[in-house]
Structure formats: C-alpha cells, structure tokens
C-alpha cells in the first residue's frame, strides 16, 4: 500500500540529491500521480499503443520500470503470441517492490504476458530483439552524454514494425514558454496538496538529477539514433509522450 508523499514536508539542510531509495518507493505511486500531469492516462495508453506495435515472439522492454506501472499496462493490453515483458531498473528498492506488484497482478488476472524483473543498468544492457521499448520518464535521469548511445542500441534491437514509446519532462528554449509552463506545473502540484516548501525542496533535490531536453533535442537525437519518424501522441503542460518508429 502506497503512503502519502510527505518526503519534503520538513526543512532539509543541506538539501540532498533525489535518490530512488526505500523512502521514495514507499510513497512513489502517490508522488508521481500528484507530480506528473496526465500520468495515469499516459501509463494506460502505453499498453494500448504497445498492442499496436508488438510483434509475435519478441521482447517488450520497460526500461527504468520503477514499480512496474508500465509493465502492468503492457501485460494487460498486448495480445500478440509469445511475447514477454522484461522490466529493468537499477534501484534495488524499486525492483523488490516491483516484483511484489507483479506477483499481485498475477493473482488478479489470468492470461497475462510472462514477465522478468531485472535489476540492472540499462546503459549496459545487452538488448534482445524487441518490438516495444518503453522509456517512461527514464531518459531524463540518464547522463546526457549517454543518451544517444542508449537510443541507438534500442533502435538496433527493434524488429520491423516495432516502436519506442518515450515519455519525458520537457524544457523549452523560449524563455516565456518555459516560465509559463513551469508556473502552471507548480499550480498543478499546489492543487494536489503540495506546500510551497515541498515544491521548492523537491525541485532543488532534482535539479542535478533530472535533466530535461527540449522536444526538438529529442527529435534530433532520435533521428540521429536511426529512427525514421517521431510523433508526439500526448502532452500535458511540460510533460510529453512520443512514439519513435524504426
């Protein structure tokens, strides 16, 4: 059971960088729902989109799977024969809880895709032939200099007809647009019960950890990695989801 996110409700000096540890795991479902506008719609529709691109006898990757929300959507929606999900994260605390959630999902639903939950660094992963790769708010936590190589290796692993499903927080090159959407995102968090202290402290904790790109930077990098088409299928404030096709 997820707890309410109160991790940044008390002053923390000096402010520590954000880490996906056991404290975050305890509150993560509440945290992401109250912090990322459109998150439930993104996750559910990742499964719907994945079913359009999944190919028989292939792997479906959930990279940076955290607690496995995207994996659960993939397992519910994809109906192609002999597919399996490989969920990967480098946080031991996330992986432990993700395995528990997958076991619970197995007890509630029948005929789900098989899944393997793996603790690993996705920048070092040897990819198997895959038809769907989900990077759901993961690339923004990868060092910028490693992003192109990771996307290139994902592109090489994708089979014909497959797709990369990428969700990211965006930054904007236009200063006025950046300021407006930042203010609107803060208003979203206020409306979800976060105090000014919580908003400020979490922003400071993430400042050196979550490094967003502009939409144009994403497009250019994906095309350089070998993808032929990049389409935005969802955007809410400064958060967007893209489909990249081989």
N, C-alpha and C positions, 0 to 999 in steps of 0.2 A: 504494500500500500504506500503510495507516494505521500510525503509530508508537504505542508505548505512551505514555500520558499521564503525563509527569513534569514538567509545566509549573510546578507549585507545590511541587516537592520541595526547593527551596533557599530560605532566608530572603530575602525581598524587602522592603527598606526604602527609601523608603516604599512601601507597597502601592499598586499601580496598579489602576485600574478595569479590569474584564474587557472585552476587545475581541475581536471576531471577525476576527482578523488571520491572517497566514500561519502563525504558530506554532500557533494553535488549529486551523486547518484540517488541519495535519499529523497531529494526534492526535484529531481530533473524533470519529470513529467509536468509538474506544476510550473516550474521555471520556464520551460520552453513554450508552453501554452500561453503564459502571460507576457512573454518577451518577444515572440515572433508572430507578427500578424499573419493570419492565414495558415498557420502551421497544420491544424487538423485537415484542412482541405488539401493542402499540398501532399501530406502523407497518404491520405486515402486515394487520391488521384494518381500517385506514383504507381500504385498497384494496377489501376485501370490502364494507364499508359503502358506499363510493363507488359500487360497481356497483349497489347498490340504489336510489340516488338520481340517478345520471347520466341525463340526457335526451339524445336524439339531437340532433345539430347544435348542441352547446353547448361552452363552455369549462369546463375543470376547473382551478381555481387551486390552486397550492401556494404560499402566502404566507409569506415567511421560510423559503425552501426549504432553506437551508444547503447540504448536499452532495447533496440530492435524494432522500433515502431515501423520503419520502412520495410524491414524483413517480414513483419507480420502482414503488412499490406500486400507484399509480393506473394506470400504463401496463400493468401485468401483469393487473390484475383487471377493469378496466372494458371491457365488450364492446359498449356502445351504438355505433350508427353515427355516423360523422362527428364524434366528439368529439376534442378535442385538449387537451393539458396546457400551461398557462402557469406556469412556475416563476419566482418573483421573490424576489430578495434584494438588500439594499443593501451587502453586503460583496463587494468585487471579488475577494478571495482565495477566498471561498466559491463565487462564480459561476464562476470559472475552473476550479476542481476539479469543480464540479457538471457543467459541460459535458463534461469528460473522462469522468466516470462515465456520463453519458447515452450518449455515443458507445460506451463499452464495453458498456453494456446492449444497444444496437442490434446489436452484433456477436454477442451471445449468444442473443438471442431474435428471433423473427420475428413479424410482425403486431402490433407494439406501437403504441399510440397515438402520433401525432406530438407532439413537444414543442418548445417555445421556452423558452429560459432567458434571463431578462432581469434586468439589473442596474438596480434602481430602488427608490425609497422607496415602500413600499406605502401610506403615508398620503397620498400624492399621486397614486396610480394611478387612471387612468380605467378603470373596470371594464367589461368586455364582458358580455353576457348569459351567465350561468354557471349550471350545475346543481349543481356541487360546489365548495365552497371549503374548503380545509384550512388551518387555522391551528394548526400543530403546535408547541407551546411557543414561540410567536411573540408573542402579545399581551402577555405578561408583560414583554417588552422595549420595548414601545411606551409613550410617556409617558401616564400615567393620564388626563390631560385630552384626549388624542386618541383614546382607545379607543372611546367611544360613537360618534363621527363615523365612524370606520372601520367599525364593525359596522353602522351604519345604511346606509352606502353598499354594503356587501356584501349586506345584506338587499334593497336596491333592485335589485341586479344579479341576484339569484337568480330563476330561472324557476320556474314552478309545478312542484311535485314535487321540487325541489332541496333541498339541505341544506348547512349549515355544520357542519364537523367541527372541534371546538376541543379542544385538549389544553393543560393548564396545570398548573404547580405551584400548590398551594393554600396559603393560610394559614387559620387557624382563630380565630374570635372567642373561643372557650372557651380559657382560658389552659392548663388541664390537658391538653386535647386537643392544643393546639399543642406543648406541651412533650413529650408522649409521642411524637407523630409525628415531631418533629424528632429526638429521640433514636433512634427506630427507623430514620430515614433515615441518620443518622450511622453506625449499626450496619451498615446495608446497604453503605455506602461502605467502612467498615473491612473487611467481608467480601470486598470486591472489591479489596483490596490498597492502599487509600489510607492514608497515615500521618496521624497527628494534625496534623502541620504542614501537609500538603497540604489536609486538610479545612478547617482554620482559615483558611489563606491564600486558598483559593478562595472560601470563604464571605465573607471580607472584600472580595475583589475584586468579587463580585457584589452586594454589599449595596446599592449605589446604582444598579445597572444592571437587575437582575431584581427587579421589584416585584410580588409576587403578590397576588391578591384572594381573598376567601372565595368559597365556592360560591354563597352567597346573593347576593353582589355580582355574580357572573357572571350568575346568573339574572335579577336585576332589570335589569341593563344590556341583556341580550339581549332581554328583553321590551320594554324602552323603545325599543330599536332597531327593533322591529317584528316580531320573531319571535313565533310563537304557541305554541311548545312547546319546552321544554328538558329533555333527558333525559341523565342520566349513564349511559354504557354501559360504563365501565371506571374502576376506581380501585385503585391500589396505593400504600399509605402516603399521602403528601401529594402525589400526582400523580393527575390525573383527566382523562378524555376525555368530551366531551359531544357530543350531536347537537342542533342547533338547527334547527327547521323553520319555514319561512315561514308 
